[in-house]
């Protein structure tokens, strides 16, 4: 009989995504407020996120790292990372307090 793996919780997926850092500023994409949504549906994780700017040259790297981190979670069969531009990222309102302090945003 095959073992069934429980679906990961939102918190588990968020914690795993927090391991992904924006390579240019070395801060977690979760703490930066770049992740807009994380959903698990029948083995597939759907991530909706943005980048610090539309011209971010490291977008494919960040997307690939998000994919790889989610695949480490038991029960995840595939990952769909969607990069969106609406709403536009604003660190003043979307980043964590710690990140705003590190970036000098009051």
Beta strands, then each sheet from edge to edge (+ up, - down):
strand 1: 21-22
strand 2: 27-28
strand 3: 35-41
strand 4: 44-49
strand 5: 78-83
sheet 1: 1+ 2-
sheet 2: 3+ 4- 5-
end
